[in-house]
Amino acid sequence: MCRKPQRIFILMAGTPSRTTILVSIDNKLLARIDELVRHQAFASRSAFAEKAVKEKLIPRGRDRLAHEAGKLVPGFEVMIADEGLDLDQWPEY
């Protein structure tokens, strides 16, 4: 018999920068989250969900930076950086 997943209501009240969302999640996953909350690994389901989302999003930003940096051609970048640079006229410090 296939049971519907329970829903987690994440109420993030207190500041205008937070929004309430509705999430459907597998019952077994919810039981594991509740166990973590019971053992005080997280203050609440909301705290767990927020941390999980942050941990998923942060590496994506790093991946994008690495992807974009991979497009650079080092020799070409040096050539452009040095273009028009006259080292004989560079002031001494």
C-alpha positions as a LaTeX table, in Angstrom:
\begin{tabular}{lrrr}
\hline
Residue & $x$ (\AA) & $y$ (\AA) & $z$ (\AA) \\
\hline
Met1 & 0.00 & 0.00 & 0.00 \\
Cys2 & 1.40 & 3.38 & $-0.98$ \\
Arg3 & 0.97 & 6.05 & 1.65 \\
Lys4 & 1.01 & 9.74 & 0.91 \\
Pro5 & 4.04 & 11.55 & 2.28 \\
Gln6 & 3.43 & 13.68 & 5.33 \\
Arg7 & 3.71 & 17.38 & 4.90 \\
Ile8 & 6.03 & 19.59 & 6.88 \\
Phe9 & 4.76 & 23.05 & 7.55 \\
Ile10 & 7.73 & 25.32 & 7.90 \\
Leu11 & 6.68 & 28.50 & 9.61 \\
Met12 & 9.38 & 31.09 & 9.49 \\
Ala13 & 7.85 & 34.02 & 11.28 \\
Gly14 & 9.34 & 37.02 & 12.98 \\
Thr15 & 10.95 & 38.91 & 10.13 \\
Pro16 & 9.70 & 40.10 & 6.75 \\
Ser17 & 12.59 & 38.27 & 5.06 \\
Arg18 & 11.16 & 34.86 & 5.90 \\
Thr19 & 8.38 & 33.01 & 4.10 \\
Thr20 & 6.18 & 30.10 & 5.07 \\
Ile21 & 6.37 & 27.18 & 2.66 \\
Leu22 & 4.73 & 23.77 & 2.37 \\
Val23 & 6.93 & 20.74 & 1.72 \\
Ser24 & 5.95 & 17.16 & 0.89 \\
Ile25 & 8.43 & 14.62 & 2.21 \\
Asp26 & 8.67 & 10.84 & 2.50 \\
Asn27 & 7.49 & 9.50 & 5.88 \\
Lys28 & 10.80 & 7.73 & 6.55 \\
Leu29 & 12.78 & 10.91 & 5.93 \\
Leu30 & 10.44 & 12.85 & 8.20 \\
Ala31 & 10.91 & 10.28 & 10.95 \\
Arg32 & 14.70 & 10.71 & 10.68 \\
Ile33 & 14.35 & 14.51 & 10.85 \\
Asp34 & 12.06 & 14.23 & 13.87 \\
Glu35 & 14.60 & 11.95 & 15.55 \\
Leu36 & 17.31 & 14.60 & 15.06 \\
Val37 & 15.00 & 17.26 & 16.50 \\
Arg38 & 14.15 & 15.02 & 19.49 \\
His39 & 17.87 & 14.54 & 20.17 \\
Gln40 & 18.36 & 18.32 & 19.90 \\
Ala41 & 20.64 & 18.15 & 16.86 \\
Phe42 & 18.27 & 20.79 & 15.43 \\
Ala43 & 15.94 & 23.15 & 17.21 \\
Ser44 & 13.04 & 22.33 & 14.88 \\
Arg45 & 12.06 & 20.93 & 11.52 \\
Ser46 & 12.37 & 24.44 & 10.15 \\
Ala47 & 15.94 & 24.73 & 11.40 \\
Phe48 & 16.78 & 21.40 & 9.75 \\
Ala49 & 15.16 & 22.41 & 6.45 \\
Glu50 & 16.88 & 25.80 & 6.37 \\
Lys51 & 20.31 & 24.29 & 7.03 \\
Ala52 & 19.77 & 21.56 & 4.41 \\
Val53 & 18.77 & 24.12 & 1.78 \\
Lys54 & 21.75 & 26.35 & 2.60 \\
Glu55 & 24.15 & 23.39 & 2.39 \\
Lys56 & 22.72 & 22.48 & $-1.01$ \\
Leu57 & 22.88 & 26.03 & $-2.40$ \\
Ile58 & 26.33 & 27.15 & $-1.21$ \\
Pro59 & 28.30 & 24.56 & $-3.24$ \\
Arg60 & 26.29 & 25.47 & $-6.34$ \\
Gly61 & 27.67 & 29.01 & $-6.12$ \\
Arg62 & 31.20 & 27.63 & $-5.83$ \\
Asp63 & 30.60 & 25.27 & $-8.73$ \\
Arg64 & 29.50 & 28.14 & $-10.93$ \\
Leu65 & 32.60 & 30.17 & $-10.06$ \\
Ala66 & 34.81 & 27.17 & $-10.84$ \\
His67 & 32.96 & 26.60 & $-14.10$ \\
Glu68 & 33.37 & 30.22 & $-15.19$ \\
Ala69 & 37.05 & 30.28 & $-14.13$ \\
Gly70 & 37.58 & 27.15 & $-16.21$ \\
Lys71 & 36.69 & 29.18 & $-19.31$ \\
Leu72 & 39.73 & 31.41 & $-18.81$ \\
Val73 & 42.80 & 30.87 & $-20.96$ \\
Pro74 & 45.74 & 31.81 & $-18.69$ \\
Gly75 & 48.21 & 32.80 & $-21.44$ \\
Phe76 & 45.61 & 34.96 & $-23.14$ \\
Glu77 & 44.60 & 36.57 & $-19.83$ \\
Val78 & 48.25 & 37.48 & $-19.10$ \\
Met79 & 48.65 & 38.89 & $-22.61$ \\
Ile80 & 45.57 & 41.11 & $-22.17$ \\
Ala81 & 46.69 & 42.20 & $-18.70$ \\
Asp82 & 50.14 & 43.17 & $-20.01$ \\
Glu83 & 48.85 & 44.86 & $-23.16$ \\
Gly84 & 50.07 & 48.44 & $-23.32$ \\
Leu85 & 52.17 & 47.97 & $-20.20$ \\
Asp86 & 55.61 & 49.53 & $-20.54$ \\
Leu87 & 57.69 & 48.07 & $-17.73$ \\
Asp88 & 60.47 & 50.64 & $-18.34$ \\
Gln89 & 58.09 & 53.41 & $-17.28$ \\
Trp90 & 56.79 & 51.61 & $-14.19$ \\
Pro91 & 57.45 & 53.73 & $-11.07$ \\
Glu92 & 59.74 & 52.33 & $-8.39$ \\
Tyr93 & 58.45 & 52.01 & $-4.86$ \\
\hline
\end{tabular}
